[in-house]
């Protein structure tokens, strides 16, 4: 099977009070999520697949020209859940559980109904190197947001958001039937 290119969308609203990121993996054949069967509940990848990361912030339409954000850090942490000594420590690296996305493109703005969307794409994809296994995949996104307060004065503040899906590669590991 040919390697797939997936996009991981990480979405937040500049006004949200929670820390939870909305996330979605999507590829040319849809999501790699398995709702049933052996890999139920995981996003499953194969060796050589690429994961392109895109961060999307929403803001009230009235703040279109004033709201800005910068990514200060995106770290993906993988904790093996099945036979860690036999497989890669993470989907993306044999020896490191944490992978950082460091290089980002220029933010793009778009109007959508009652919101403004600000999108930033990572310049380099993550490559799946692990041939087989299961991981608790967590992501931590730190951003610096600049937006007007209720008096119109620009205010800067930092936020941390996270997401926490299960993931697998290949067949998910050697589970005896």
N, C-alpha and C positions, 0 to 999 in steps of 0.2 A: 504494500500500500504506500502511496506517495505521502511524503510528509505534509502535514496540515499547517496552515497559518491561522492562529486564533488571535482574537483581540480580547483583552481583559479591560472592560470598562469599569472604572471606579468613580462613583458619583456621590456628590454631597451638595448641600445647599449652604450658602454662606451664612444664612440666618438660623440654621438648625441648631438645636440645643443638645442633641444626642451625639454620640461618638461613632455610631454605626455607619459604615460605608455601604451604599447599595453597590453590588458588584454583579457583573454578567460576563461570562465567557461566550464568544460567538465565533464561528468559523464559516467557511464556504458551505459546509453541510449542516450548519446549525450549531447548537451547543454541544460540548463534549460531555454533558451531564448524563448519567445513567440513572434512570428512575426505577429500574427493575433489574433482576438477575444478579449475577455474581458481583458486579461492581456497583450495585444500587447505592445511591447516596453520594457518589463521588463524581468529580470531574476527571475523566480518564484521558491520558495522553500517550503518545508513542514516541520512542526515541527519534530525535531529529525534528519533532514538531517545534514551531516557533510561537511564542506568546508575545504579542505586541501590546504594550500598555498605553492606555489613554485615560487621563483624568478629566472629568467633566464637573464643573461647578455651575450651579444654577443661582440666579439672583433675580430679585424683583426687576421688572422691566424698567421702572423709573430710575434704577441705579446703573443703567447700561454703561455710561461713560465713566462712572466713578469707581465701580467695584473692580478690584484686581486681586489676583492671588499668585503666589509663587510656591513651588514645591521645594521644601527644605530637605525632605528625606522620604524615600519609599523603601521599606525593607520588607522582604518576603521571608518568613521563617517556616521551615519544614521540620516537623518532628515525626520520625518514622514510627509507624504503628504496627508493622509486621516484619519480623526478622531483620532488624536494622543492621546487624553485622554482615549480612549477606548482600545488601543492596547499597545504593548510593545514600548518602546522608540526607540529601534533598533531591527533588526532581531536577534541579538545575546544577548541582555540583556534588561530586563524590565526597568531598571532605568538609564542606561548610554547610551548616544548617541555615544560615542567613545569607541572602543575596540582596544586594542593594542596586536600585536603579538610580543612576546618577545624572545621566545626560538627557536633557529635555529640550524640545523644540520651542518655538515662539507661540504664545497663546493666541488662539483664534476666537473671535466673538461672533455670535449669531443670535438673532431674535427668534423666539418661538412662543407664539400665543402670548401668555402673560409673563413670560420669563426671558431672561438673557442666559445663554449658555456660553461658558468660557471653557475651551478645550485645550489641553496641552498633551502632546504625544511624546512618549519616550523615543529617543533617537535610535536606540538599538533594541532589538527583540531579545527576549530570554529564550535560550534553546533548552529543550528537554534532553538531558543526557542519561537519566536513569532508565534502564531497560525494563524494570519490573519493580513493583512494590506499592505501598500505601503510605500516605503522609497526612498529618494534620497540617494544612497549609494556612498560615495566618499572614495577613498583610497589615502593615502599620504605615500610615501616610501622615506626614507632618506638613502643614502648610502655613504660610504667612498670608493673612487676608487683610486687604485695605478696603474699607467701605465707609460711607458717610454715616454718622450717628443721626439721631432724630433731629438734631439742630443743623445738619448739613456739614458738620466738620468731619474731615477724614480721620479715621481711627484705624490703627494697625493692631492686629492681635494674632497670636499663634493658636493653632488647633491641631489636635491629634485625632485621626479617625482610624478605624480598623475594620477588617472583615475576617471571617474564619470558616472557610469551606473545607471539606475533605477532598483529597485528591488521590489519584493512582496513576500508574503507568503500566503499559503492557497488559498482562492478565491480572495484575494486582498482587501477585505473589503465589507462593506454593501452599495453598490450603488443601489439606487432605480431604477427600470426599468421604 
